[in-house]
Amino acid sequence: MTADLEEKTDRYEDLLAEALEAAEIAPQEGTPLHDAALEYEEMARSYLEDGRHFREDDDLVNALASFSYGHGWMDAGARIGVFEVPTEGHLFTV
């Protein structure tokens, strides 16, 4: 079971890091949607940082949860159009 948890944690950390790298803020700067995009991105980055902190403490359950929540923020942002994202591949469900 530990090996499965480690593999999933690794996979979700990579998924979140790649999603943050691939996404570009879509709305024009100075608009409320641009501000929302910045907030979504900040939440995702915070969850990435939190997950890495949990991993350092050998708390893989909370690390995986953090990476998953962070990716949820990115995926939600892509779905509502505040991020331009690749439509092919495994990073987003749009």
C-alpha positions in Angstrom: 0.0 0.0 0.0 2.8 2.4 0.8 4.3 1.9 -2.7 0.9 2.8 -4.2 0.7 5.9 -2.1 4.2 7.0 -3.0 3.5 6.5 -6.7 0.3 8.4 -6.6 1.9 11.2 -4.6 4.7 11.4 -7.1 2.3 11.4 -10.0 0.0 14.1 -8.6 3.0 16.3 -7.6 4.2 16.1 -11.2 0.7 16.7 -12.6 0.3 19.9 -10.6 3.8 21.2 -11.4 3.2 20.5 -15.1 -0.2 22.1 -15.0 1.1 25.3 -13.4 3.9 25.4 -16.1 1.5 24.8 -19.0 -1.3 27.2 -18.0 -1.3 30.8 -19.2 -3.6 33.5 -17.7 -6.2 34.2 -20.4 -8.1 37.3 -19.3 -6.7 40.8 -19.9 -4.7 42.3 -17.1 -6.7 44.7 -14.9 -10.0 42.8 -15.3 -11.8 40.9 -12.5 -11.2 37.6 -14.4 -7.5 38.3 -14.5 -7.5 38.8 -10.8 -9.4 35.5 -10.4 -6.9 33.7 -12.5 -4.1 35.1 -10.3 -5.9 33.8 -7.2 -6.5 30.4 -8.7 -2.8 30.2 -9.6 -1.8 31.3 -6.1 -4.0 28.7 -4.5 -2.5 26.0 -6.7 1.1 27.1 -6.0 0.3 27.2 -2.3 -1.0 23.7 -2.4 2.1 22.5 -4.3 4.3 24.1 -1.6 2.2 22.6 1.2 2.3 19.2 -0.4 6.1 19.3 -0.7 6.3 20.3 3.0 4.1 17.4 3.9 6.2 15.1 1.8 9.4 16.3 3.6 7.7 15.3 6.9 6.8 11.8 5.4 3.1 12.7 5.5 2.2 11.2 2.1 -1.6 11.3 2.7 -1.6 15.1 3.2 0.9 15.6 0.5 -1.3 13.7 -2.0 -4.4 15.6 -0.8 -2.5 19.0 -1.3 -1.3 18.1 -4.7 -4.8 16.9 -5.7 -6.5 20.1 -4.4 -4.0 22.2 -6.1 -4.6 20.5 -9.4 -8.3 20.9 -8.8 -7.8 24.7 -8.7 -6.0 24.6 -12.0 -8.5 22.4 -13.7 -11.4 24.5 -12.5 -9.6 27.6 -13.7 -9.2 26.0 -17.1 -12.8 25.0 -17.2 -14.1 28.5 -16.5 -11.7 30.0 -19.0 -9.3 32.0 -16.8 -6.4 29.8 -18.1 -5.4 28.9 -21.6 -4.3 25.3 -21.4 -3.3 22.5 -23.8 -6.5 20.6 -24.9 -4.6 17.5 -25.7 -2.8 15.3 -23.1 -3.3 14.4 -19.5 -3.0 17.8 -17.7 -6.6 19.1 -17.9 -10.1 17.7 -18.3 -11.3 20.5 -20.7 
